[in-house]
Amino acid sequence: MPDDLTRMTLQVKRAEAAADRVLALSLEPAWGHLPAYQPGAHVEVSLPDGTTRAYSLIDWEGDADAPAAYHLGVLLEADSTGGSAHMHTLKTGDQVSIGAPKNSFALNDGNAPALLIAGGIGVTPLISMAAALQAKGAAYRFIYAARSPAAMAFRGELEARHGKALVLHFDDQAGGPPDLATLMQDAAPGTHLYVCGPRPMIESAREAALGAGFPADRIHFELFEKTAPREGDQPFEVEVASTGQVFTIPPGKSIIEVLEAEGIDLMYDCQRGDCGICQTEVLEGEPDHRDVVLSQAERDGGKMMQICVSRAKSARLKLDL
Protein backbone atom coordinates (compact mmCIF):
# COMPACT_ATOMS: atom_id res chain seq x y z
CA MET A 1 0.00 0.00 0.00
CA PRO A 2 1.15 3.59 -0.48
CA ASP A 3 2.75 5.28 2.49
CA ASP A 4 0.45 7.37 4.66
CA LEU A 5 1.22 10.99 3.99
CA THR A 6 1.55 13.66 6.63
CA ARG A 7 -1.03 16.29 5.80
CA MET A 8 -0.18 19.97 5.73
CA THR A 9 -2.59 22.89 5.71
CA LEU A 10 -1.45 25.65 3.37
CA GLN A 11 -2.97 28.99 2.49
CA VAL A 12 -3.58 30.26 -1.04
CA LYS A 13 -1.25 33.20 -1.59
CA ARG A 14 -2.08 33.67 -5.26
CA ALA A 15 -4.78 32.36 -7.62
CA GLU A 16 -4.85 33.75 -11.14
CA ALA A 17 -5.54 32.65 -14.70
CA ALA A 18 -2.50 31.33 -16.60
CA ALA A 19 -4.37 30.46 -19.85
CA ASP A 20 -7.84 29.43 -20.96
CA ARG A 21 -9.16 27.11 -18.21
CA VAL A 22 -5.78 27.02 -16.42
CA LEU A 23 -5.43 28.40 -12.88
CA ALA A 24 -2.01 29.18 -11.36
CA LEU A 25 -1.92 28.67 -7.60
CA SER A 26 0.74 29.55 -5.02
CA LEU A 27 0.37 27.93 -1.60
CA GLU A 28 2.22 29.00 1.55
CA PRO A 29 2.41 27.53 5.05
CA ALA A 30 0.86 29.47 7.90
CA TRP A 31 4.00 28.66 9.88
CA GLY A 32 7.10 26.50 9.60
CA HIS A 33 8.87 25.28 6.49
CA LEU A 34 7.73 23.35 3.44
CA PRO A 35 9.39 20.01 2.66
CA ALA A 36 11.95 20.05 -0.14
CA TYR A 37 11.27 18.21 -3.39
CA GLN A 38 12.96 17.25 -6.65
CA PRO A 39 11.92 18.15 -10.23
CA GLY A 40 8.99 16.03 -11.35
CA ALA A 41 7.45 15.77 -7.88
CA HIS A 42 3.74 16.14 -7.12
CA VAL A 43 1.50 16.66 -4.12
CA GLU A 44 -1.90 15.15 -3.41
CA VAL A 45 -4.53 17.78 -2.62
CA SER A 46 -7.53 16.85 -0.44
CA LEU A 47 -10.97 17.56 -1.87
CA PRO A 48 -14.21 18.24 0.05
CA ASP A 49 -15.56 14.76 -0.78
CA GLY A 50 -12.63 13.08 0.98
CA THR A 51 -10.76 12.07 -2.19
CA THR A 52 -7.45 13.51 -3.38
CA ARG A 53 -6.03 14.73 -6.68
CA ALA A 54 -2.35 14.86 -7.64
CA TYR A 55 -0.82 18.05 -9.03
CA SER A 56 2.79 18.57 -10.10
CA LEU A 57 4.94 21.13 -8.31
CA ILE A 58 6.36 23.98 -10.39
CA ASP A 59 9.81 25.24 -9.43
CA TRP A 60 10.45 28.55 -11.16
CA GLU A 61 13.30 29.89 -9.04
CA GLY A 62 15.42 26.81 -8.37
CA ASP A 63 14.38 26.88 -4.69
CA ALA A 64 12.94 23.35 -4.45
CA ASP A 65 15.51 22.53 -1.75
CA ALA A 66 13.97 25.18 0.51
CA PRO A 67 10.70 26.30 -1.07
CA ALA A 68 8.91 29.34 0.29
CA ALA A 69 5.71 28.27 -1.52
CA TYR A 70 4.34 25.43 -3.61
CA HIS A 71 3.26 26.44 -7.12
CA LEU A 72 0.64 24.49 -9.10
CA GLY A 73 -1.06 24.77 -12.47
CA VAL A 74 -4.59 23.31 -12.65
CA LEU A 75 -6.54 22.69 -15.84
CA LEU A 76 -10.32 22.85 -15.53
CA GLU A 77 -11.33 19.55 -17.09
CA ALA A 78 -14.38 19.62 -19.34
CA ASP A 79 -15.71 16.48 -17.63
CA SER A 80 -14.46 17.29 -14.14
CA THR A 81 -15.90 15.03 -11.44
CA GLY A 82 -15.10 17.58 -8.74
CA GLY A 83 -11.30 17.82 -8.57
CA SER A 84 -10.35 20.57 -11.00
CA ALA A 85 -13.75 22.24 -10.58
CA HIS A 86 -13.12 22.61 -6.84
CA MET A 87 -9.55 23.81 -7.38
CA HIS A 88 -10.82 26.54 -9.70
CA THR A 89 -13.00 27.94 -6.92
CA LEU A 90 -9.99 28.64 -4.69
CA LYS A 91 -9.09 32.24 -4.00
CA THR A 92 -6.50 34.14 -1.98
CA GLY A 93 -6.75 33.29 1.71
CA ASP A 94 -8.43 29.90 1.29
CA GLN A 95 -6.88 26.90 3.01
CA VAL A 96 -5.82 23.69 1.28
CA SER A 97 -4.79 20.34 2.81
CA ILE A 98 -2.02 18.52 0.95
CA GLY A 99 0.34 15.59 1.44
CA ALA A 100 4.13 15.67 1.39
CA PRO A 101 5.75 15.71 -2.07
CA LYS A 102 6.16 12.41 -3.89
CA ASN A 103 8.09 11.74 -7.08
CA SER A 104 7.54 8.99 -9.64
CA PHE A 105 8.85 11.10 -12.55
CA ALA A 106 12.37 11.97 -11.44
CA LEU A 107 14.98 13.80 -13.48
CA ASN A 108 18.20 11.92 -14.25
CA ASP A 109 20.92 13.00 -11.81
CA GLY A 110 23.68 13.04 -14.42
CA ASN A 111 24.57 15.62 -17.04
CA ALA A 112 23.17 13.71 -20.02
CA PRO A 113 21.31 15.85 -22.59
CA ALA A 114 17.54 15.94 -22.16
CA LEU A 115 14.58 16.24 -24.51
CA LEU A 116 11.50 17.56 -22.69
CA ILE A 117 8.15 17.20 -24.47
CA ALA A 118 5.02 18.67 -22.87
CA GLY A 119 1.43 18.48 -24.02
CA GLY A 120 -0.98 21.02 -22.53
CA ILE A 121 -1.03 21.12 -18.73
CA GLY A 122 1.57 18.34 -18.78
CA VAL A 123 4.07 21.18 -18.92
CA THR A 124 4.00 21.67 -15.15
CA PRO A 125 6.56 19.01 -14.05
CA LEU A 126 8.74 19.80 -17.05
CA ILE A 127 9.02 23.46 -16.00
CA SER A 128 10.90 22.31 -12.90
CA MET A 129 13.07 19.96 -14.95
CA ALA A 130 14.00 22.67 -17.42
CA ALA A 131 14.93 25.04 -14.58
CA ALA A 132 17.14 22.38 -12.97
CA LEU A 133 18.85 21.48 -16.27
CA GLN A 134 19.48 25.15 -17.03
CA ALA A 135 20.90 25.77 -13.54
CA LYS A 136 23.50 23.03 -13.87
CA GLY A 137 24.39 23.87 -17.48
CA ALA A 138 23.12 20.63 -18.99
CA ALA A 139 22.05 20.51 -22.65
CA TYR A 140 18.27 20.36 -23.13
CA ARG A 141 15.49 21.03 -25.64
CA PHE A 142 12.03 21.90 -24.39
CA ILE A 143 9.13 21.21 -26.78
CA TYR A 144 5.81 22.58 -25.56
CA ALA A 145 2.65 21.78 -27.53
CA ALA A 146 -0.85 23.15 -27.01
CA ARG A 147 -4.05 23.26 -29.02
CA SER A 148 -3.75 27.01 -29.53
CA PRO A 149 -1.87 30.05 -28.17
CA ALA A 150 -4.78 30.83 -25.84
CA ALA A 151 -4.53 27.36 -24.29
CA MET A 152 -0.79 27.59 -23.59
CA ALA A 153 -0.16 28.28 -19.90
CA PHE A 154 2.96 30.10 -18.65
CA ARG A 155 4.10 30.93 -22.19
CA GLY A 156 5.60 34.36 -21.51
CA GLU A 157 7.64 33.31 -18.50
CA LEU A 158 8.95 30.21 -20.25
CA GLU A 159 10.01 32.20 -23.31
CA ALA A 160 11.83 34.70 -21.09
CA ARG A 161 13.66 32.00 -19.15
CA HIS A 162 14.54 29.44 -21.81
CA GLY A 163 15.00 31.36 -25.06
CA LYS A 164 16.13 29.20 -27.98
CA ALA A 165 16.01 26.01 -25.91
CA LEU A 166 12.20 26.34 -25.93
CA VAL A 167 10.16 25.39 -29.01
CA LEU A 168 6.45 26.23 -28.95
CA HIS A 169 4.02 24.22 -31.08
CA PHE A 170 0.39 25.12 -31.70
CA ASP A 171 -1.73 22.35 -33.19
CA ASP A 172 -4.21 24.75 -34.77
CA GLN A 173 -1.43 26.55 -36.65
CA ALA A 174 0.68 23.51 -37.53
CA GLY A 175 -2.28 21.39 -38.63
CA GLY A 176 -1.63 18.71 -36.03
CA PRO A 177 0.68 17.52 -33.26
CA PRO A 178 4.50 17.80 -33.31
CA ASP A 179 6.57 15.49 -35.53
CA LEU A 180 7.76 13.22 -32.74
CA ALA A 181 9.67 10.84 -35.00
CA THR A 182 11.87 13.67 -36.29
CA LEU A 183 12.46 15.00 -32.78
CA MET A 184 13.71 11.57 -31.68
CA GLN A 185 15.92 11.13 -34.72
CA ASP A 186 17.48 14.56 -34.17
CA ALA A 187 18.23 13.96 -30.47
CA ALA A 188 21.88 13.84 -29.45
CA PRO A 189 23.37 10.46 -28.46
CA GLY A 190 22.70 9.60 -24.83
CA THR A 191 19.66 11.86 -24.56
CA HIS A 192 17.06 11.19 -21.86
CA LEU A 193 13.47 11.72 -23.00
CA TYR A 194 10.86 13.16 -20.60
CA VAL A 195 7.24 13.33 -21.79
CA CYS A 196 4.17 14.54 -19.92
CA GLY A 197 0.73 15.11 -21.34
CA PRO A 198 -2.23 13.21 -22.76
CA ARG A 199 -2.14 9.47 -23.42
CA PRO A 200 -1.85 9.60 -27.25
CA MET A 201 1.19 11.89 -27.04
CA ILE A 202 2.94 9.65 -24.51
CA GLU A 203 2.27 6.49 -26.48
CA SER A 204 3.39 8.07 -29.75
CA ALA A 205 6.52 9.55 -28.18
CA ARG A 206 7.51 6.28 -26.56
CA GLU A 207 7.12 4.28 -29.79
CA ALA A 208 8.99 6.96 -31.76
CA ALA A 209 11.81 6.93 -29.21
CA LEU A 210 12.11 3.15 -29.26
CA GLY A 211 12.10 3.26 -33.06
CA ALA A 212 14.92 5.82 -32.98
CA GLY A 213 17.04 3.56 -30.78
CA PHE A 214 16.42 5.11 -27.34
CA PRO A 215 17.09 2.52 -24.61
CA ALA A 216 14.01 1.94 -22.48
CA ASP A 217 15.78 3.29 -19.38
CA ARG A 218 16.18 6.68 -21.08
CA ILE A 219 12.46 7.08 -21.75
CA HIS A 220 10.51 8.70 -18.88
CA PHE A 221 6.89 9.78 -18.85
CA GLU A 222 3.96 10.80 -16.67
CA LEU A 223 0.31 10.64 -17.65
CA PHE A 224 -1.90 13.61 -16.78
CA GLU A 225 -5.20 11.79 -16.77
CA LYS A 226 -6.95 8.89 -15.09
CA THR A 227 -8.31 6.04 -17.18
CA ALA A 228 -12.06 6.47 -17.44
CA PRO A 229 -14.50 3.56 -17.72
CA ARG A 230 -15.27 2.67 -21.32
CA GLU A 231 -18.64 2.00 -22.83
CA GLY A 232 -19.14 -1.73 -23.06
CA ASP A 233 -16.89 -2.65 -20.11
CA GLN A 234 -17.93 -6.01 -18.71
CA PRO A 235 -17.33 -7.68 -15.34
CA PHE A 236 -14.55 -10.25 -15.18
CA GLU A 237 -12.99 -12.49 -12.57
CA VAL A 238 -9.54 -12.32 -11.01
CA GLU A 239 -8.00 -15.39 -9.40
CA VAL A 240 -5.28 -14.76 -6.82
CA ALA A 241 -2.71 -17.47 -7.53
CA SER A 242 -1.31 -17.69 -4.00
CA THR A 243 -4.66 -18.40 -2.32
CA GLY A 244 -7.03 -19.50 -5.07
CA GLN A 245 -9.49 -16.76 -4.13
CA VAL A 246 -11.64 -15.46 -6.98
CA PHE A 247 -13.07 -11.94 -7.11
CA THR A 248 -15.40 -10.27 -9.58
CA ILE A 249 -14.26 -6.90 -10.97
CA PRO A 250 -17.33 -4.90 -12.03
CA PRO A 251 -17.35 -2.06 -14.56
CA GLY A 252 -16.20 1.19 -12.97
CA LYS A 253 -13.97 -0.55 -10.39
CA SER A 254 -10.28 -1.41 -10.75
CA ILE A 255 -8.63 -4.68 -9.75
CA ILE A 256 -6.82 -2.78 -7.00
CA GLU A 257 -10.02 -1.27 -5.62
CA VAL A 258 -11.79 -4.64 -5.42
CA LEU A 259 -8.87 -6.64 -4.02
CA GLU A 260 -7.98 -4.00 -1.41
CA ALA A 261 -11.59 -3.92 -0.23
CA GLU A 262 -11.25 -7.67 0.34
CA GLY A 263 -8.18 -7.19 2.52
CA ILE A 264 -5.45 -8.06 0.02
CA ASP A 265 -2.31 -5.95 0.47
CA LEU A 266 -1.02 -4.54 -2.83
CA MET A 267 1.83 -2.31 -3.99
CA TYR A 268 0.80 0.66 -6.12
CA ASP A 269 1.13 4.41 -6.45
CA CYS A 270 -0.17 6.52 -9.35
CA GLN A 271 -3.39 4.62 -10.19
CA ARG A 272 -3.13 6.15 -13.68
CA GLY A 273 -1.12 3.39 -15.35
CA ASP A 274 2.12 5.30 -15.76
CA CYS A 275 4.44 4.46 -12.84
CA GLY A 276 4.69 0.66 -13.18
CA ILE A 277 4.68 -0.05 -9.44
CA CYS A 278 1.57 -2.26 -9.60
CA GLN A 279 2.84 -4.32 -12.54
CA THR A 280 1.76 -7.94 -12.08
CA GLU A 281 2.47 -11.17 -13.92
CA VAL A 282 -0.47 -12.70 -15.79
CA LEU A 283 -0.48 -16.51 -15.42
CA GLU A 284 -3.69 -17.19 -17.33
CA GLY A 285 -6.16 -15.11 -19.33
CA GLU A 286 -5.94 -12.14 -21.69
CA PRO A 287 -5.46 -8.61 -20.30
CA ASP A 288 -7.08 -5.51 -21.75
CA HIS A 289 -4.15 -3.08 -21.45
CA ARG A 290 -4.96 0.54 -20.60
CA ASP A 291 -1.60 1.73 -19.27
CA VAL A 292 1.24 3.69 -20.85
CA VAL A 293 4.00 1.63 -19.19
CA LEU A 294 4.21 -1.44 -21.43
CA SER A 295 5.56 -1.35 -24.98
CA GLN A 296 3.42 -2.71 -27.78
CA ALA A 297 5.53 -5.86 -27.83
CA GLU A 298 4.99 -6.36 -24.09
CA ARG A 299 1.26 -5.82 -24.49
CA ASP A 300 1.11 -8.32 -27.34
CA GLY A 301 2.96 -10.84 -25.14
CA GLY A 302 0.17 -10.65 -22.55
CA LYS A 303 2.38 -11.75 -19.66
CA MET A 304 2.30 -8.55 -17.57
CA MET A 305 -0.30 -5.91 -16.73
CA GLN A 306 -0.84 -2.81 -14.62
CA ILE A 307 -3.66 -3.75 -12.28
CA CYS A 308 -4.54 -0.15 -11.39
CA VAL A 309 -6.13 0.55 -14.78
CA SER A 310 -6.10 -2.50 -17.07
CA ARG A 311 -8.99 -4.94 -17.32
CA ALA A 312 -9.58 -8.29 -19.04
CA LYS A 313 -10.66 -9.45 -22.48
CA SER A 314 -11.11 -12.98 -21.14
CA ALA A 315 -13.69 -14.02 -18.55
CA ARG A 316 -10.98 -14.62 -15.94
CA LEU A 317 -7.40 -13.60 -15.19
CA LYS A 318 -5.11 -15.60 -12.97
CA LEU A 319 -2.57 -13.21 -11.46
CA ASP A 320 0.70 -13.86 -9.66
CA LEU A 321 -0.46 -12.29 -6.40
N, C-alpha and C positions, 0 to 999 in steps of 0.2 A: 504494500500500500504506500501511497505517497506520504512523505513526512508531514506531520502536523506543523502548520506554519504559525509563528507568533504574529498576532494581528497588531497592527499599528493604526492609530487614528490620526489622519492628516487633515489639514485644512486647505481648501482651494484658495490659492493665492491669485491665480489668473485663469480665466476661461474666455477664450475668444476664437472666432472663426479663423481657420487656417486655409480653407478652400470650401467649395460647395460640399455641404454635408460633412465637413471635417471640423472637429472642435479640438483646439489645443488647450491642454490643462497643465497647470503647474501646481504641485501639492507640496506643502511644507508642514513640518512637525510643529505642534504647539510648544514642545520643549524637547530637549535632547538632540541626538544626532541620528541621521538616517543611515542605515546600513549601506556599505559600499557594494558595488556591483561591477560586472564586466560587460563589455559590448555584446549585445544580443540578448541580454537578460530581460525578463518580464516580471510583472507583479500581478497577483490575482486580487481583483477588486470585489468586495462584497456588495451584493445587490439587495434591495428591500425584500425580495422573496426568499432570501436565504441562500441563493446560489452565488457563484462567483464567475467573473469573466477575466481572462488574461489579456493584459495590454503591455506592449513592449516599452521599455524605458528609453528615452531619448537623451543622449549626452551631447549637448552642444559645446560645452566649454572645456571638455577634458577633465571634469571634476568628479568622475564616477567613483574615485577612491575616497572622496569625502564630499558627497553631494549636499548642497544646501537645500535642494528641492528635487522632487521627481517630476519629470516632464513626460506627458503622454500625448498621443494623437489618436482621436477616436472618430471612426467613420460611422455615421448614422446609417445603419443597414436598412434597405428598403423593406425587408421582411423581419425586422427586429422583433424578437420575442421578449424584450424587456431590458436587455443589457445595454446596447448602445442608445436606446431611447431614453433610459434613465440617465446615463452619463451625459447626454445632451441637455438635461434639465439642470445640471450643476451650475452654480454661479459662485462668485467670490464670497468667501466666508463659510460656505457649506463644508461639512465634515464628511470624510470618506474613510472607510476601514479597508486596509489592504494587508496582504501577507508580505513576508520578506522576499527579496528578489530571488528568482530562480533562473537558471540558464541551461537550455537544451539546444542552443544555437550559438555556440561559442566561436569566437574569432581565433584563428590559428596564432599561436604564440610567437612563431618565427617571423622572419622578414621576407617570406615568399611573396611574390606579387599576387594581387587579389583582383578578381572581377566581381563587382557587386551589381546585382540586377534586381531592381525593385519594381513591383507592379502595384500601383495605387497606394493604399494605406500600408502595404507591406514595406514601404520605405522606412518606417519608424526604427526598426532595429538596425537597419543599414546606415542610418545617419550616425549612430554611435560608432559603428565599425569604421566608417569613412574618417571620422574625427580621430580615432585611435591610429589608423594607418597613416594619416597625414602627420600626426604628432611625432611618430617615430621614423618618419621619412621613408616609409615603405612605398613601393610602386603599386598603384591601384587605378582602376577605371570604375566609374560609378554610372551605371545606366539606369535611368529612372523613367518608367513608362506610365502614362495615364491616358484615360479616354480622351481628355481635352485639356487645354490650359486651365480652364476654370476648376477642373477636378484635381489639379496637382497641388497638394499641400506643401508648404514650406519652400516653395520654389525660389523666392527671392533670396532667402538666407543661404540656401544651398549653393546657388550661383555665386554669391559673394564669397563663400568659404572655399569652394572647390574648383572654381575656374574651369580650365580646360580638361580637368580630370572628370568632370560631370558632363554627361550626354543626356539631354532631355528628349523624350520621344512621345509624340501625341498621336494616338491611334487615328483620330478623326482627320488629321492632316496627312499622315503617312499612308492611310488606306488600310491599316491593319497593325498588328503587333510587331515588335522588333524582329529583325532577322537573327534569331538566336544561333543558327548554325554558323553564320559568318562570324559572329562574336566569339564563338568557341574556337573556330579555326584561327582567328587572329590573336588569340591569347598567347602570352609569352610562355615558354616552357616552365613548368613547375607552378603555374598559377593555381590558386585555390579559388573555387567558385562558390559564391554565397547568393542564394536566391530566396526572396520572400515575396509572396503575393498570392494570387488566386491559383487554384489547382491546375488549370490548363497550362499556365505559364511554368509552374514548377515541373510538371511532367515533361513538357516540351524542352525545357532547359536541361533537365537531367539526361534525356535521351540524346540531345544534341551534344552535350559534353562527353558522354560515353562514346558517341560516334566519332568525336574529335580526338579520342585517346586519353581523356582525363581519367586518372585512376579514381576508383570509387571513393577512396578516403580523402580526395580533394574536392568532393562535391558536397556542399552543405546547403540545407534548405529549411525553411519554416513555413508552414501553411497557415494563412490568416483566415481560416473558416472552419467551421465544424461540419462534418458530414451529415446532411439532412436525410431523413427517411425518404425513400423513393416510392413512387406510385407502383403498386404491384408487389411490394415486399411481402413475403410469406413467412410464417413461423417455421422454425427448424429446430432440430435437437442437437445438443452438444453432450457428448459423452466424455467424462473426465477419466483419462486412462488409469490414473493411480488408484481410483476408488471404484470405478464402474458406475458412478452416479450419472444419471441422465437428466438434463434440464431442457426445458422448452424456451427458446428465445423468440418472443413475439415481435411483430413489427413495432418500430419505435423504441425498442430497448436494445442495448448492446450486450454482447456476451459478458463483458465486464460487469455491467449493471446487474444482470441476472445472477451471475455466479457470486458476486460480492454479497448480494442480498441473502444468499443461501449459506453464507459464512465461509466461503472459500477465499483464502488470502492470495492476492494477485499483485504482481509488480506492474506498474503503469505510471504514466505522467500526463502527457499532453491531451489525450483523449480526442485528438484530431487526426491521428494516423500519420504523424510526421516525425516522431522522435525515435520510434523503434524499440522502446523499452518493453512494451507488452508483446513483442514478437514471440510467437508460439509455433511449435512444430505440429503439422497436421499429419496424423497417422492414418486416417481414413476419411474419405469424403472429398468434396470439391468446394473450395472456398470461393466466395464472391468478393474479390479484392476491391477495397475502396480507400486504400491508403496511398501515400506518395513515397513510401519508404522503399518498397521492392521494385526492382527493375522489371521490364517486361518479361525477360527470360525467367526470372524468379517467380513471377506470377504464373507464367505458363507451366512451370514445374509443379506448382500446387503443393509444395511441401512445407511452406511457412505462411503465416498470416499475422496481421495485426488485429488482435481481438477487441480493440477499443472501437473500431469502426467497421471492419469487414464482416460479412455475413456468409451465407452458404447457398450454393446452387443445388446441392444435394439435400436430401431429407435429413441427414445426420452428419455431423463432424465428430470424429474422435480425435481429441487433442491431447498432447503430451503435457498434461497438468497433473 
